[in-house]
Each structure stands twice: as structure tokens, then as C-alpha cells.
């Protein structure tokens, strides 16, 4: 009879929990009333990829609907402020700062959209930063779709966040 190797098992790590799911599986809003108000910042990014000619149209200011980048910037800022109206279990937050940078990139070709959102409060602003980027990218698409239907929105992700109980987070280089 062959000997079987004894496996040395490591103690299993506790699986992560989903904070918005109750014990019976129901969705619920997290109670943050006991959490201290701390400064929290989140940075998210995404890309809008298009043909070179479409990017040139944006940069020349000749898009039929007007100032594409300026409109997208305002749309992203407005979206960050309205995140709790869009994502059912997000807390409404009094944001202290929202910046939205849109950088044309001839190598894509397209635009890199980056949002930075700041608050002093009991919960983070990752969803606000991600929402700002998403809506800014969608606005760019909306404003140029008449010139090019094949525009792609790609890579929307959290780059970094600071503050809060879970500490700081920076996306790994392989995820950027």
C-alpha cells in the first residue's frame, strides 16, 4: 500500500466580508455614525480611446456639440456630487474638493480622465471618484459619437485612496 503524504495545511484566512450585505443576505446601508470624521481622498482614472482624427476634432474645438473636454469636466464634477443618488447604498457626502483632469494622449489616441475627490467625514470617497470618471468618459463619448461610433471607454479603476480605518491603497503597476 502506498504511503500518502500528510499535508500541512495552513490555517485558512478569514474571507473578506461584504459590508453592505446583512446576515440574511439583504442589502443594507452601513452605519457610519460611530466612525470618526477623518480626511479621505480617492483618485480614479479611465480612458476614452478613439481614432486620431476624432481626437484632433476635439482638440481643434470643432466638435458639433461644443467644448468636449470642458463639458466632460463639469459633468464629472456634477456626477461626484450626485453619487448617492446613483449608487443605492452610498452615503450622501459633503465633498470638500473634486478635481477632474482630462489629458489628451496622442499615443492612445484618446483622453485620460482622472478624478480626485476629497472629504472630511466618516466614510470614503472611492465611489465618488469612480462615478466622476465614468460620467466624464460617457460625456466625451456622447459629444463625439456623431463623428465616431467606435469610441471605447476603458480601464476605469481606483488608483489610490487615503484615510479611514482600512488605511491607504495604491493600485499595483500591473493594474494601472
C-alpha distance (Angstrom), angle and dihedral (degrees) to the residues before:
residue distance angle dihedral
X1 . . .
X2 3.79 . .
X3 3.73 119.5 .
X4 3.75 116.0 -117.3
X5 3.76 118.6 -139.9
X6 3.74 115.1 -118.7
X7 3.74 110.1 -124.7
X8 3.72 117.4 -136.9
X9 3.73 103.3 -143.4
X10 3.72 121.2 -158.7
X11 3.75 117.1 -135.7
X12 3.78 107.3 -91.5
X13 3.76 116.4 -109.8
X14 3.76 116.5 -119.0
X15 3.79 107.4 -100.3
X16 3.79 116.3 -119.1
X17 3.77 115.4 -96.0
X18 3.76 127.3 -133.4
X19 3.78 107.3 -123.4
X20 3.81 95.4 -157.4
X21 3.82 95.5 55.3
X22 3.81 121.0 84.1
X23 3.81 125.3 -144.5
X24 3.81 91.7 -90.3
X25 3.80 93.1 47.6
X26 3.79 96.9 -100.2
X27 3.79 120.8 140.7
X28 3.79 115.4 -113.3
X29 3.76 140.0 166.8
X30 3.80 115.6 -105.4
X31 3.81 115.6 -114.4
X32 3.81 106.2 -123.3
X33 3.81 95.9 168.0
X34 3.81 93.4 108.5
X35 3.81 95.5 45.6
X36 3.80 117.4 101.6
X37 3.77 119.3 -113.8
X38 3.79 107.6 -110.9
X39 3.78 133.9 165.6
X40 3.78 110.3 -90.0
X41 3.80 129.1 -176.7
X42 3.80 130.0 -176.5
X43 3.80 129.6 -173.3
X44 3.81 122.5 -163.2
X45 3.78 132.4 177.6
X46 3.79 141.5 -166.6
X47 3.79 139.9 166.4
X48 3.78 135.7 -129.0
X49 3.80 108.9 -154.8
X50 3.79 120.5 -161.1
X51 3.79 143.5 148.1
X52 3.77 117.8 -68.5
X53 3.82 90.8 -114.7
X54 3.81 90.9 55.9
X55 3.80 91.7 51.0
X56 3.80 88.9 49.9
X57 3.81 89.1 51.9
X58 3.81 89.8 54.5
X59 3.80 93.3 47.0
X60 3.79 93.6 47.3
X61 3.80 90.8 54.5
X62 3.80 91.7 -125.0
X63 3.82 99.0 120.8
X64 3.82 110.4 130.6
X65 3.80 93.7 -124.5
X66 3.82 94.8 50.1
X67 3.81 133.7 -121.8
X68 3.81 101.6 18.5
X69 3.80 99.0 -177.0
X70 3.80 95.9 41.6
X71 3.79 91.9 48.8
X72 3.81 92.1 47.1
X73 3.81 90.8 49.9
X74 3.81 92.3 53.7
X75 3.83 91.4 43.9
X76 3.81 90.9 53.3
X77 3.80 92.9 49.6
X78 3.81 91.0 48.2
X79 3.81 90.6 48.7
X80 3.80 92.8 52.8
X81 3.81 88.9 54.7
X82 3.84 91.3 50.3
X83 3.81 99.5 44.0
X84 3.81 94.1 114.5
X85 3.82 88.3 57.0
X86 3.82 90.8 54.9
X87 3.82 104.7 37.0
X88 3.82 107.9 54.6
X89 3.82 100.7 -143.8
X90 3.81 99.8 37.6
X91 3.78 118.0 114.7
X92 3.80 116.9 -121.7
X93 3.80 106.2 -111.9
X94 3.78 134.1 -163.8
X95 3.80 96.2 -130.1
X96 3.78 115.2 -150.8
X97 3.81 96.7 -163.7
X98 3.79 139.7 9.5
X99 3.79 121.7 178.6
X100 3.75 124.2 179.1
X101 3.78 119.6 -167.6
X102 3.78 120.5 -170.4
X103 3.77 114.8 -169.5
X104 3.79 120.8 -170.3
X105 3.81 109.7 -135.8
X106 3.81 118.8 -164.8
X107 3.83 90.7 -167.4
X108 3.83 93.7 64.2
X109 3.05 89.1 28.9
X110 3.77 98.8 -127.5
X111 3.77 142.1 51.7
X112 3.78 133.8 -53.1
X113 3.79 111.4 -144.6
X114 3.81 119.1 -159.6
X115 3.80 127.4 178.4
X116 3.78 127.5 -167.7
X117 3.79 117.2 -167.4
X118 3.79 127.0 -174.2
X119 3.80 133.7 -170.5
X120 3.77 139.2 159.9
X121 3.75 103.3 -138.8
X122 3.80 148.8 100.5
X123 3.81 97.1 -79.8
X124 3.78 137.9 42.2
X125 3.78 132.7 -98.8
X126 3.81 102.2 -136.8
X127 3.80 92.5 116.1
X128 3.80 91.3 49.9
X129 3.81 91.6 52.5
X130 3.82 92.5 46.6
X131 3.81 91.6 46.8
X132 3.81 91.4 49.8
X133 3.81 91.5 53.1
X134 3.81 93.1 44.4
X135 3.80 94.9 51.6
X136 3.81 93.5 43.0
X137 3.82 89.5 52.7
X138 3.81 91.1 47.3
X139 3.80 89.9 49.8
X140 3.79 91.4 53.2
X141 3.79 88.9 50.4
X142 3.80 92.3 48.6
X143 3.79 92.8 50.3
X144 3.82 95.7 49.8
X145 3.81 103.4 32.6
X146 3.81 91.0 100.7
X147 3.81 88.6 61.8
X148 3.82 96.5 40.5
X149 3.80 130.0 9.9
X150 3.81 94.1 -174.4
X151 3.80 95.9 71.0
X152 3.83 112.1 135.4
X153 3.78 129.6 -150.2
X154 3.79 109.0 -150.7
X155 3.76 146.1 172.2
X156 3.80 102.7 13.6
X157 3.79 104.5 175.9
X158 3.77 146.0 139.3
X159 3.80 111.2 -91.9
X160 3.79 98.4 -176.1
X161 3.76 146.0 -20.0
X162 3.78 133.2 -168.1
X163 3.77 133.5 -166.4
X164 3.75 135.1 34.1
X165 3.77 135.3 78.2
X166 3.80 95.4 -62.4
X167 3.80 91.2 56.9
X168 3.76 130.9 -142.4
X169 3.80 126.2 -21.5
X170 3.79 130.0 -165.3
X171 3.80 121.0 -178.3
X172 3.77 113.7 -116.5
X173 3.79 117.5 -109.8
X174 3.81 90.7 -110.5
X175 3.82 90.4 60.0
X176 3.80 97.1 48.4
